[in-house]
């Protein structure tokens, strides 16, 4: 056999052995349970991107098992049960509804998730520093954020006296966010119209006609239908504040809240730590501190609003 043919044969055999070894290696599995409509979202792209930064290769050194409700929150319990039939190494829970559902089904499979406004008061964990069970992740401190959102609306609309609140019970099952909003409104002498969320068709023109402004509460269900929410509120001509920048990019007036793309990068870091044998019970929950204030001046002009220069000066981003 010629030397060149021998080298080529040996190299091919080495590649084949490496492929066999890789195939025999059991890659860790991350289960992802979410109300999202599709795997192809900026949030999941960010999650995958962070895994790549951490050295994983999807399909080879890590596997992702998506279970998506595709905009139907009522499907979450069945999807959770299906996911747990062959438990993954760790589950990523997208939102309070998902994490609470999983908590009721397993005390052993590690869960990292978005844990809502107050995971301790919400009964998900024992404490932020030491969660104490099989759940950890990030909290968005949404109870405090909603009060700040109303303050921003009042600065924009000094005459604000009646506020429509588009509220998602699935993301606030114990009413912690709603209580914070109601307490603030009561102190300010403001009237509230609570519109049960989860479905954008609740935002009818008739329902919004008496409101001076609209506040949209946070949560994955609202996030997944954000374009329709923005479209309906824009059609009413009412000013509104939203929980994340993505709503403003979709044509909303302004937002104040966390960078959810960054939140999903953090969830990838948590999943990595669990895969590398971190004890969930002792892994502190992170409080998200990176908050963005975003304003869309084009939308303001369309509804004949002048945004005060002091408000614009505080914006982290102005979309024109």
Secondary structure as UniProt FT lines:
FT   HELIX           3..24
FT   STRAND          28..34
FT   HELIX           42..53
FT   TURN            54..55
FT   TURN            59..61
FT   STRAND          62..68
FT   TURN            70..71
FT   HELIX           73..75
FT   HELIX           76..85
FT   STRAND          90..93
FT   HELIX           96..103
FT   TURN            104..105
FT   STRAND          111..114
FT   TURN            119..123
FT   STRAND          135..139
FT   HELIX           142..156
FT   TURN            158..159
FT   STRAND          162..167
FT   HELIX           169..171
FT   TURN            173..174
FT   HELIX           176..188
FT   STRAND          191..196
FT   HELIX           200..202
FT   HELIX           205..208
FT   TURN            209..210
FT   STRAND          213..216
FT   HELIX           220..224
FT   HELIX           226..236
FT   STRAND          239..242
FT   HELIX           245..249
FT   TURN            250..251
FT   STRAND          254..258
FT   HELIX           260..275
FT   TURN            276..277
FT   HELIX           280..282
FT   STRAND          286..287
FT   STRAND          291..296
FT   HELIX           297..302
FT   TURN            303..304
FT   HELIX           309..314
FT   STRAND          317..319
//
